[in-house]
């Protein structure tokens, strides 16, 4: 019986190519004897990657893991985003991740071992995965678009549905030429000063607003991570002080 990459992972393969990142593989080679890189048809029902209803195969011959090279500028930011998305209850079809935030310390997450998807997961017991990230999808969802790399470019997250393109303009406002400011929802004062706007200008405003929005989001996330690190350091210091033997003053 043959094997092939899950349709969902071919979508991610195309996205990775547009990003310019390296694809290290989907279907496992001779070094793989278990797990999501192999199709269900080549594994016993007892294999960990077939556990639970979520892994009841909808395609017995689909390989369900992708190794994404971390050779693009925003790749480490992408991994942090991926885990945060899982913490938020999104990307439900993603059920296993192996990767490194810093290229040295490799962490492991899965639906079995770390169901709450803590930020740092647990220490990976295998080898490699410092230069690439392994992502597995549920065997019951091989045809669904999981959005693993959706909205990402080599330089960072670009979002979904933004910036606007000419098709959006035509769909929303019925023209791809000149738009009335008031029709686009601008206030009375602005519309008086700028009664109309060329489509080219609208598209540029969309791109600018998008960049500004994600810069703000990134700033908030980094500040939260900094505060969490400070709190952890303070807790560690307090624990050290509490564990230290008390010194007695001489009379």
C-alpha positions as CSV (number, residue, x, y, z in Angstrom):
1,X,0.0,0.0,0.0
2,X,1.4,3.4,-0.9
3,X,1.9,6.5,1.3
4,X,1.7,10.2,0.7
5,X,1.8,13.5,2.6
6,X,-1.5,14.5,4.2
7,X,-3.4,17.0,2.1
8,X,-3.3,19.5,5.0
9,X,0.5,19.3,5.1
10,X,0.8,19.9,1.4
11,X,-0.9,23.3,2.1
12,X,1.7,24.1,4.7
13,X,4.5,22.9,2.3
14,X,3.3,25.5,-0.2
15,X,3.2,28.2,2.5
16,X,6.7,27.3,3.7
17,X,8.0,27.6,0.1
18,X,6.5,31.1,-0.2
19,X,8.1,32.0,3.1
20,X,11.5,30.7,1.8
21,X,12.0,28.2,4.6
22,X,13.5,24.7,4.2
23,X,11.2,21.7,4.2
24,X,13.0,18.8,5.9
25,X,10.3,16.3,5.2
26,X,6.8,14.9,5.8
27,X,6.9,11.2,5.0
28,X,9.5,9.4,7.2
29,X,12.6,7.7,5.8
30,X,14.2,4.4,7.0
31,X,15.2,6.1,10.3
32,X,11.5,6.4,11.3
33,X,9.9,3.3,12.7
34,X,7.0,4.9,14.6
35,X,5.0,8.1,15.0
36,X,3.3,10.6,12.8
37,X,5.8,10.7,9.9
38,X,4.5,7.2,9.0
39,X,1.0,6.4,7.7
40,X,-1.4,4.5,9.9
41,X,-1.3,1.6,7.4
42,X,2.4,1.0,8.3
43,X,1.9,1.1,12.1
44,X,0.3,-1.2,14.7
45,X,-2.9,0.1,16.4
46,X,-0.8,0.4,19.6
47,X,1.5,3.1,18.2
48,X,1.3,6.3,20.3
49,X,0.4,8.3,17.2
50,X,-2.8,6.2,16.8
51,X,-4.1,6.8,20.3
52,X,-7.5,8.3,20.9
53,X,-10.5,9.1,18.7
54,X,-8.7,12.1,17.4
55,X,-6.3,9.8,15.6
56,X,-8.9,7.5,14.1
57,X,-7.5,7.7,10.5
58,X,-9.5,9.4,7.8
59,X,-6.8,8.4,5.4
60,X,-4.8,5.3,6.2
61,X,-2.0,6.1,3.9
62,X,-1.4,9.8,4.9
63,X,1.8,10.8,6.7
64,X,0.8,13.4,9.4
65,X,3.9,15.3,10.5
66,X,6.0,18.0,8.9
67,X,9.5,19.2,9.7
68,X,9.8,22.9,9.2
69,X,13.3,24.4,8.9
70,X,14.0,27.3,11.3
71,X,16.2,29.1,8.8
72,X,13.9,32.1,8.2
73,X,14.1,35.3,10.2
74,X,10.8,35.0,12.1
75,X,10.8,31.3,12.6
76,X,11.4,31.4,16.4
77,X,8.7,34.0,16.8
78,X,6.4,31.7,14.7
79,X,7.0,28.8,17.2
80,X,6.1,31.0,20.1
81,X,3.0,32.1,18.3
82,X,2.1,28.4,17.5
83,X,2.2,27.4,21.2
84,X,0.2,30.5,22.2
85,X,-2.4,29.6,19.6
86,X,-2.7,26.2,21.2
87,X,-3.0,27.7,24.6
88,X,-5.8,29.8,23.3
89,X,-7.7,26.7,22.1
90,X,-7.1,27.3,18.5
91,X,-5.3,25.1,15.9
92,X,-7.2,22.1,17.3
93,X,-5.8,19.7,14.7
94,X,-2.2,20.3,15.8
95,X,-1.5,17.7,18.4
96,X,2.3,17.4,18.7
97,X,5.2,19.9,18.5
98,X,8.9,19.5,19.0
99,X,11.1,22.6,18.6
100,X,13.3,25.2,20.2
101,X,12.7,28.9,21.0
102,X,16.5,29.6,21.0
103,X,18.1,27.0,18.8
104,X,19.6,25.1,21.8
105,X,17.0,24.1,24.4
106,X,14.6,21.7,22.7
107,X,11.1,21.3,24.1
108,X,8.2,18.9,23.5
109,X,4.4,19.3,23.5
110,X,1.7,16.8,22.8
111,X,-2.0,16.1,23.3
112,X,-1.0,13.2,25.6
113,X,1.9,14.6,27.7
114,X,1.1,18.3,27.9
115,X,-2.6,18.7,27.1
116,X,-2.6,22.3,28.5
117,X,0.2,23.3,26.2
118,X,2.4,25.2,28.8
119,X,4.7,27.7,27.3
120,X,7.9,25.7,27.9
121,X,6.3,22.2,27.4
122,X,8.7,19.6,28.7
123,X,12.3,18.7,27.9
124,X,12.6,16.7,24.7
125,X,14.3,13.3,25.3
126,X,15.3,12.7,21.7
127,X,17.9,14.3,19.5
128,X,17.8,17.1,16.9
129,X,14.9,19.5,16.4
130,X,17.1,22.5,17.3
131,X,17.3,23.6,13.7
132,X,13.8,22.5,12.7
133,X,10.4,22.2,14.2
134,X,8.3,19.0,14.1
135,X,4.5,19.5,13.9
136,X,2.0,16.7,13.9
137,X,-1.6,16.9,13.0
138,X,-4.5,14.6,14.1
139,X,-4.9,11.5,11.8
140,X,-8.6,12.2,11.8
141,X,-8.0,15.7,10.2
142,X,-5.7,15.1,7.3
143,X,-7.7,17.1,4.8
144,X,-8.5,20.2,6.9
145,X,-6.4,23.4,6.6
146,X,-4.9,23.8,10.0
147,X,-3.4,27.2,9.4
148,X,0.0,26.2,10.9
149,X,1.9,28.8,8.8
150,X,-1.1,30.9,7.6
151,X,-0.5,34.6,7.7
152,X,3.3,34.3,8.2
153,X,6.1,35.7,6.0
154,X,9.9,35.4,6.5
155,X,9.8,38.6,8.5
156,X,6.8,38.0,10.8
157,X,3.1,37.5,11.1
158,X,1.1,39.4,8.4
159,X,-2.3,38.4,9.7
160,X,-5.4,36.9,8.0
161,X,-7.5,38.8,5.5
162,X,-5.2,41.8,5.6
163,X,-4.0,43.8,3.9
164,X,-6.9,44.4,1.6
165,X,-6.6,43.7,-2.1
166,X,-8.5,45.0,-5.1
167,X,-10.9,42.1,-5.0
168,X,-11.9,43.1,-1.5
169,X,-12.4,46.7,-2.5
170,X,-14.7,45.6,-5.4
171,X,-16.6,43.2,-3.1
172,X,-17.1,45.6,-0.2
173,X,-17.8,48.9,-2.1
174,X,-18.7,47.9,-5.6
175,X,-15.9,49.7,-7.3
176,X,-12.2,49.4,-7.8
177,X,-11.6,53.0,-8.8
178,X,-12.3,55.9,-6.3
179,X,-14.1,55.5,-3.0
180,X,-16.1,58.0,-1.0
181,X,-14.6,58.4,2.5
182,X,-18.0,58.6,4.1
183,X,-19.0,55.3,2.5
184,X,-15.9,53.7,4.1
185,X,-17.0,54.8,7.6
186,X,-14.8,57.8,8.1
187,X,-16.2,60.6,10.3
188,X,-17.9,63.8,9.1
189,X,-14.8,66.1,9.6
190,X,-12.5,63.7,7.9
191,X,-14.9,63.2,5.0
192,X,-15.2,66.9,4.5
193,X,-11.4,67.4,4.2
194,X,-10.9,64.1,2.3
195,X,-14.2,63.4,0.4
196,X,-12.7,60.6,-1.8
197,X,-9.8,58.2,-1.8
198,X,-8.1,56.4,-4.6
199,X,-8.0,52.6,-4.3
200,X,-4.2,52.7,-4.3
201,X,-4.3,54.9,-1.2
202,X,-6.9,52.6,0.5
203,X,-4.6,49.6,-0.1
204,X,-1.6,51.4,1.3
205,X,-3.6,52.5,4.4
206,X,-4.6,48.9,4.9
207,X,-1.0,47.7,4.8
208,X,0.1,50.5,7.1
209,X,-2.6,49.8,9.7
210,X,-1.8,46.1,9.6
211,X,1.9,46.7,10.3
212,X,1.1,49.1,13.1
213,X,-1.3,46.7,14.7
214,X,1.1,43.7,14.7
215,X,3.9,45.9,16.1
216,X,1.7,46.8,19.0
217,X,0.7,43.2,19.6
218,X,4.3,42.1,19.5
219,X,5.3,44.8,22.0
220,X,2.6,43.7,24.4
221,X,3.6,40.0,24.1
222,X,7.3,40.8,24.7
223,X,6.4,42.9,27.8
224,X,4.3,40.1,29.2
225,X,7.1,37.6,28.7
226,X,9.5,40.0,30.4
227,X,7.2,40.5,33.4
228,X,6.7,36.7,33.7
229,X,10.5,36.2,33.7
230,X,10.9,38.8,36.4
231,X,8.3,37.2,38.5
232,X,9.9,33.7,38.1
233,X,13.3,35.2,39.1
234,X,11.8,36.8,42.3
235,X,10.0,33.6,43.2
236,X,13.3,31.7,42.9
237,X,15.1,34.2,45.0
238,X,12.4,34.0,47.7
239,X,12.5,30.2,47.7
240,X,16.3,30.4,48.1
241,X,16.0,32.8,51.1
242,X,13.3,30.6,52.7
243,X,15.5,27.5,52.3
244,X,18.6,29.2,53.7
245,X,19.4,28.4,57.4
246,X,18.7,31.2,59.8
247,X,21.8,32.9,61.3
248,X,21.8,33.5,65.0
249,X,23.3,36.7,66.5
250,X,25.9,36.4,69.1
251,X,25.0,37.9,72.5
